[in-house]
Amino acid sequence: MSTPGYADLLRRMRDGEAVLLDGGVGTEIQRQGAPMSTALWCAEANLSHPHIVRDVHRTYLAAGAEVVTANTFASSPLLLEHFGRLDEMERIDAVALGVAREAAAGSGAVIAGSMSTMRPTVPGSDRTQLDHGWSENAARTLFKRKAASLRDGGAEFIIMEMMRDLDYSRWACEEALASGLPVWIGLSVERASDGRLVGFGRQDCELGPVAAGLAALQPDVMAIMHTSVDDTLPALEVLRSHWSGPTAAYPECGRYEAPDWKFIGVAPPDEYAALSREWRRLGAHALGGCCGVGPEHIARLREEHFT
């Protein structure tokens, strides 16, 4: 069941209007001074530094964002179970969504709950540790619990972020859709060693089949997200060959060296806005940013597309 605010947002996108998303939440929390956790990245900031999380949301709203993405990406049920902390998930999510609602009060912004398949990473890198996996049944049980946590915490829709394959990502997306909340599916893409566009960290998962398989689930919106600015346009081209509905684009800038984000090679706001014209040309109805993209980029997108 969608809320009036979400229903209007989706109607605008279906009518071809532009919608302004926020930027990277976890990386902005880090930039504003909250320490990142080696185990849970930015998730623990909800408990240790909720005032910073709230301020990050308010900063994006001041820049013009129409969507507040709660800081729930890193409270992944796979990650929490791996570290023996699964029973903390609902509390972490409730605080994150509560802080998001407080920040958005009176603004008309729509609250999104972020859901990921995040697993432990190799120390000092962004590569997933592959020495521990979950059966489909076990993973689905965890994803169902996460979707319920976001729904019960007050999310108006769920953004599936960094989807990259047709196993964990498909299981997670199907459980999110079963929650009854509207769902967006965000694909995270990188270049394989041979130049192919593949799911992030999954060289065995070429983008075309992943895009087709997840688009077949019929979410409200499909997105290219947490993808380099250089690869976003070609990734959108692949996505558009499998999806004709509302689309979003929100790339990343920099790189992750666990537990911190490195703000290296971040596109200046004017350059980022110029690139966004091409994303819009390819049918990206919602524009924003992921890791490394800050409030100054969102403000510049507002100038470019909303004034």
C-alpha positions as a Python dict, from the first residue, in 0.01 Angstrom:
ca = {
    (1, 'M'): (0, 0, 0),
    (2, 'S'): (160, 329, -108),
    (3, 'T'): (124, 658, 78),
    (4, 'P'): (-19, 972, -90),
    (5, 'G'): (328, 1126, -105),
    (6, 'Y'): (478, 821, -270),
    (7, 'A'): (187, 782, -511),
    (8, 'D'): (234, 1141, -630),
    (9, 'L'): (609, 1089, -672),
    (10, 'L'): (552, 780, -885),
    (11, 'R'): (280, 952, -1090),
    (12, 'R'): (519, 1234, -1175),
    (13, 'M'): (786, 989, -1288),
    (14, 'R'): (536, 799, -1502),
    (15, 'D'): (439, 1132, -1658),
    (16, 'G'): (805, 1188, -1751),
    (17, 'E'): (878, 1451, -1487),
    (18, 'A'): (1210, 1465, -1304),
    (19, 'V'): (1237, 1376, -935),
    (20, 'L'): (1535, 1471, -718),
    (21, 'L'): (1682, 1204, -490),
    (22, 'D'): (1935, 1255, -212),
    (23, 'G'): (2306, 1172, -232),
    (24, 'G'): (2531, 926, -54),
    (25, 'V'): (2405, 883, 302),
    (26, 'G'): (2673, 662, 458),
    (27, 'T'): (2961, 856, 306),
    (28, 'E'): (2814, 1188, 416),
    (29, 'I'): (2771, 1052, 769),
    (30, 'Q'): (3142, 969, 759),
    (31, 'R'): (3231, 1311, 618),
    (32, 'Q'): (3036, 1483, 896),
    (33, 'G'): (3241, 1304, 1162),
    (34, 'A'): (3083, 974, 1260),
    (35, 'P'): (3333, 685, 1276),
    (36, 'M'): (3271, 392, 1045),
    (37, 'S'): (3255, 37, 1179),
    (38, 'T'): (3485, -233, 1045),
    (39, 'A'): (3200, -482, 1076),
    (40, 'L'): (2886, -283, 996),
    (41, 'W'): (3021, 23, 807),
    (42, 'C'): (2774, 312, 866),
    (43, 'A'): (2498, 114, 1041),
    (44, 'E'): (2625, 172, 1394),
    (45, 'A'): (2609, 549, 1346),
    (46, 'N'): (2232, 521, 1388),
    (47, 'L'): (2291, 425, 1750),
    (48, 'S'): (2611, 614, 1829),
    (49, 'H'): (2559, 937, 1632),
    (50, 'P'): (2189, 974, 1545),
    (51, 'H'): (2224, 1355, 1546),
    (52, 'I'): (2474, 1331, 1259),
    (53, 'V'): (2247, 1097, 1064),
    (54, 'R'): (1960, 1344, 1115),
    (55, 'D'): (2177, 1637, 1007),
    (56, 'V'): (2281, 1452, 689),
    (57, 'H'): (1917, 1406, 591),
    (58, 'R'): (1841, 1772, 666),
    (59, 'T'): (2137, 1883, 456),
    (60, 'Y'): (2008, 1688, 156),
    (61, 'L'): (1658, 1824, 206),
    (62, 'A'): (1800, 2177, 213),
    (63, 'A'): (1972, 2096, -118),
    (64, 'G'): (1633, 2009, -268),
    (65, 'A'): (1600, 1632, -226),
    (66, 'E'): (1246, 1494, -243),
    (67, 'V'): (1337, 1151, -108),
    (68, 'V'): (1505, 1076, 226),
    (69, 'T'): (1687, 743, 215),
    (70, 'A'): (1710, 600, 566),
    (71, 'N'): (2050, 476, 679),
    (72, 'T'): (1956, 106, 658),
    (73, 'F'): (2175, -19, 371),
    (74, 'A'): (2448, -157, 598),
    (75, 'S'): (2211, -317, 849),
    (76, 'S'): (2195, -606, 604),
    (77, 'P'): (2054, -923, 761),
    (78, 'L'): (2334, -1128, 603),
    (79, 'L'): (2598, -901, 752),
    (80, 'L'): (2434, -886, 1093),
    (81, 'E'): (2385, -1262, 1110),
    (82, 'H'): (2748, -1319, 1010),
    (83, 'F'): (2863, -1112, 1308),
    (84, 'G'): (2609, -1261, 1552),
    (85, 'R'): (2409, -938, 1575),
    (86, 'L'): (2091, -1018, 1385),
    (87, 'D'): (1873, -946, 1688),
    (88, 'E'): (1986, -580, 1669),
    (89, 'M'): (1848, -526, 1318),
    (90, 'E'): (1498, -406, 1406),
    (91, 'R'): (1633, -161, 1664),
    (92, 'I'): (1894, -20, 1425),
    (93, 'D'): (1634, 16, 1150),
    (94, 'A'): (1374, 173, 1379),
    (95, 'V'): (1622, 440, 1488),
    (96, 'A'): (1731, 505, 1129),
    (97, 'L'): (1375, 541, 1003),
    (98, 'G'): (1273, 748, 1305),
    (99, 'V'): (1560, 990, 1247),
    (100, 'A'): (1469, 1010, 878),
    (101, 'R'): (1108, 1094, 961),
    (102, 'E'): (1217, 1359, 1211),
    (103, 'A'): (1439, 1521, 950),
    (104, 'A'): (1166, 1513, 687),
    (105, 'A'): (883, 1636, 908),
    (106, 'G'): (687, 1908, 729),
    (107, 'S'): (897, 1887, 411),
    (108, 'G'): (672, 1661, 205),
    (109, 'A'): (969, 1433, 132),
    (110, 'V'): (907, 1060, 93),
    (111, 'I'): (1090, 813, 321),
    (112, 'A'): (1273, 522, 157),
    (113, 'G'): (1414, 222, 336),
    (114, 'S'): (1736, 93, 181),
    (115, 'M'): (1779, -285, 158),
    (116, 'S'): (2094, -462, 46),
    (117, 'T'): (2255, -804, 21),
    (118, 'M'): (2571, -667, 185),
    (119, 'R'): (2807, -933, 320),
    (120, 'P'): (3142, -900, 499),
    (121, 'T'): (3413, -751, 279),
    (122, 'V'): (3777, -842, 247),
    (123, 'P'): (3965, -619, 496),
    (124, 'G'): (4065, -290, 337),
    (125, 'S'): (3865, -344, 19),
    (126, 'D'): (3516, -341, -130),
    (127, 'R'): (3526, -707, -234),
    (128, 'T'): (3283, -950, -73),
    (129, 'Q'): (3424, -1236, 131),
    (130, 'L'): (3311, -1546, -54),
    (131, 'D'): (3405, -1808, 204),
    (132, 'H'): (3060, -1808, 362),
    (133, 'G'): (2726, -1829, 185),
    (134, 'W'): (2360, -1889, 262),
    (135, 'S'): (2115, -2138, 118),
    (136, 'E'): (1822, -1990, -71),
    (137, 'N'): (1580, -2074, 209),
    (138, 'A'): (1805, -1922, 476),
    (139, 'A'): (1866, -1607, 273),
    (140, 'R'): (1499, -1562, 191),
    (141, 'T'): (1407, -1590, 559),
    (142, 'L'): (1656, -1316, 642),
    (143, 'F'): (1545, -1089, 358),
    (144, 'K'): (1180, -1133, 456),
    (145, 'R'): (1266, -1023, 809),
    (146, 'K'): (1456, -719, 677),
    (147, 'A'): (1168, -609, 454),
    (148, 'A'): (929, -638, 749),
    (149, 'S'): (1170, -434, 962),
    (150, 'L'): (1164, -152, 706),
    (151, 'R'): (787, -169, 663),
    (152, 'D'): (719, -173, 1037),
    (153, 'G'): (970, 107, 1092),
    (154, 'G'): (773, 341, 866),
    (155, 'A'): (941, 324, 524),
    (156, 'E'): (706, 437, 245),
    (157, 'F'): (891, 228, -12),
    (158, 'I'): (1197, 4, -31),
    (159, 'I'): (1499, 77, -249),
    (160, 'M'): (1687, -243, -327),
    (161, 'E'): (2044, -116, -353),
    (162, 'M'): (2349, -274, -515),
    (163, 'M'): (2157, -555, -678),
    (164, 'R'): (2402, -741, -900),
    (165, 'D'): (2303, -1103, -965),
    (166, 'L'): (2014, -1345, -1007),
    (167, 'D'): (2059, -1537, -685),
    (168, 'Y'): (2087, -1322, -370),
    (169, 'S'): (1952, -1012, -545),
    (170, 'R'): (1650, -1191, -689),
    (171, 'W'): (1572, -1357, -356),
    (172, 'A'): (1596, -1023, -176),
    (173, 'C'): (1385, -838, -433),
    (174, 'E'): (1113, -1102, -427),
    (175, 'E'): (1090, -1088, -48),
    (176, 'A'): (1077, -707, -56),
    (177, 'L'): (794, -717, -308),
    (178, 'A'): (608, -967, -89),
    (179, 'S'): (615, -716, 200),
    (180, 'G'): (342, -509, 39),
    (181, 'L'): (555, -196, 12),
    (182, 'P'): (639, -40, -326),
    (183, 'V'): (986, -143, -446),
    (184, 'W'): (1260, 14, -657),
    (185, 'I'): (1544, -208, -782),
    (186, 'G'): (1888, -48, -814),
    (187, 'L'): (2154, -225, -1020),
    (188, 'S'): (2520, -173, -930),
    (189, 'V'): (2755, -224, -1224),
    (190, 'E'): (3128, -236, -1296),
    (191, 'R'): (3361, -338, -1577),
    (192, 'A'): (3493, -692, -1587),
    (193, 'S'): (3858, -748, -1674),
    (194, 'D'): (3752, -802, -2037),
    (195, 'G'): (3546, -480, -2050),
    (196, 'R'): (3199, -634, -2011),
    (197, 'L'): (2944, -460, -1790),
    (198, 'V'): (2874, -696, -1499),
    (199, 'G'): (2718, -687, -1157),
    (200, 'F'): (2939, -523, -895),
    (201, 'G'): (3176, -790, -766),
    (202, 'R'): (3010, -1054, -984),
    (203, 'Q'): (3210, -1101, -1304),
    (204, 'D'): (2998, -1410, -1368),
    (205, 'C'): (2682, -1196, -1393),
    (206, 'E'): (2659, -995, -1715),
    (207, 'L'): (2439, -688, -1689),
    (208, 'G'): (2192, -775, -1964),
    (209, 'P'): (2056, -1098, -1814),
    (210, 'V'): (2057, -948, -1462),
    (211, 'A'): (1864, -640, -1580),
    (212, 'A'): (1616, -857, -1770),
    (213, 'G'): (1567, -1099, -1482),
    (214, 'L'): (1509, -833, -1217),
    (215, 'A'): (1297, -613, -1446),
    (216, 'A'): (1068, -915, -1493),
    (217, 'L'): (974, -880, -1126),
    (218, 'Q'): (791, -557, -1222),
    (219, 'P'): (906, -315, -952),
    (220, 'D'): (782, 44, -967),
    (221, 'V'): (1124, 175, -1070),
    (222, 'M'): (1454, 36, -1198),
    (223, 'A'): (1780, 223, -1138),
    (224, 'I'): (2148, 229, -1218),
    (225, 'M'): (2317, 319, -891),
    (226, 'H'): (2652, 287, -709),
    (227, 'T'): (2813, 270, -1052),
    (228, 'S'): (3097, 493, -1174),
    (229, 'V'): (2992, 805, -1361),
    (230, 'D'): (3180, 669, -1665),
    (231, 'D'): (2978, 346, -1671),
    (232, 'T'): (2638, 490, -1579),
    (233, 'L'): (2539, 595, -1931),
    (234, 'P'): (2622, 262, -2102),
    (235, 'A'): (2458, 76, -1813),
    (236, 'L'): (2141, 283, -1860),
    (237, 'E'): (2147, 193, -2229),
    (238, 'V'): (2150, -177, -2139),
    (239, 'L'): (1877, -131, -1879),
    (240, 'R'): (1653, 57, -2122),
    (241, 'S'): (1665, -239, -2360),
    (242, 'H'): (1495, -448, -2090),
    (243, 'W'): (1282, -192, -1906),
    (244, 'S'): (1045, 80, -2029),
    (245, 'G'): (912, 200, -1695),
    (246, 'P'): (1030, 477, -1460),
    (247, 'T'): (1407, 479, -1421),
    (248, 'A'): (1656, 638, -1181),
    (249, 'A'): (2027, 718, -1200),
    (250, 'Y'): (2245, 784, -899),
    (251, 'P'): (2614, 698, -947),
    (252, 'E'): (2901, 687, -699),
    (253, 'C'): (3229, 879, -693),
    (254, 'G'): (3543, 754, -518),
    (255, 'R'): (3607, 411, -369),
    (256, 'Y'): (3556, 207, -55),
    (257, 'E'): (3853, 85, 147),
    (258, 'A'): (3676, -78, 441),
    (259, 'P'): (3570, 72, 670),
    (260, 'D'): (3608, 420, 515),
    (261, 'W'): (3508, 582, 189),
    (262, 'K'): (3791, 750, -3),
    (263, 'F'): (3678, 1071, -174),
    (264, 'I'): (3916, 1024, -466),
    (265, 'G'): (3840, 1148, -816),
    (266, 'V'): (3500, 1285, -718),
    (267, 'A'): (3339, 1464, -1013),
    (268, 'P'): (3290, 1836, -943),
    (269, 'P'): (2923, 1937, -913),
    (270, 'D'): (2919, 2119, -1249),
    (271, 'E'): (3067, 1816, -1427),
    (272, 'Y'): (2826, 1584, -1249),
    (273, 'A'): (2529, 1798, -1354),
    (274, 'A'): (2650, 1802, -1716),
    (275, 'L'): (2671, 1422, -1717),
    (276, 'S'): (2320, 1402, -1574),
    (277, 'R'): (2178, 1561, -1889),
    (278, 'E'): (2266, 1242, -2077),
    (279, 'W'): (2114, 1023, -1805),
    (280, 'R'): (1797, 1228, -1835),
    (281, 'R'): (1805, 1195, -2214),
    (282, 'L'): (1807, 817, -2174),
    (283, 'G'): (1493, 832, -1964),
    (284, 'A'): (1625, 866, -1609),
    (285, 'H'): (1325, 1018, -1433),
    (286, 'A'): (1486, 1032, -1085),
    (287, 'L'): (1835, 1174, -1037),
    (288, 'G'): (2061, 1177, -733),
    (289, 'G'): (2383, 1028, -606),
    (290, 'C'): (2529, 738, -414),
    (291, 'C'): (2856, 704, -220),
    (292, 'G'): (3086, 1004, -247),
    (293, 'V'): (2817, 1227, -399),
    (294, 'G'): (2730, 1504, -155),
    (295, 'P'): (2477, 1783, -95),
    (296, 'E'): (2660, 2020, -329),
    (297, 'H'): (2599, 1775, -615),
    (298, 'I'): (2228, 1747, -531),
    (299, 'A'): (2195, 2125, -515),
    (300, 'R'): (2357, 2151, -858),
    (301, 'L'): (2120, 1885, -998),
    (302, 'R'): (1831, 2095, -869),
    (303, 'E'): (1964, 2398, -1056),
    (304, 'E'): (2013, 2193, -1372),
    (305, 'H'): (1679, 2014, -1388),
    (306, 'F'): (1432, 2188, -1157),
    (307, 'T'): (1473, 2564, -1212),
}
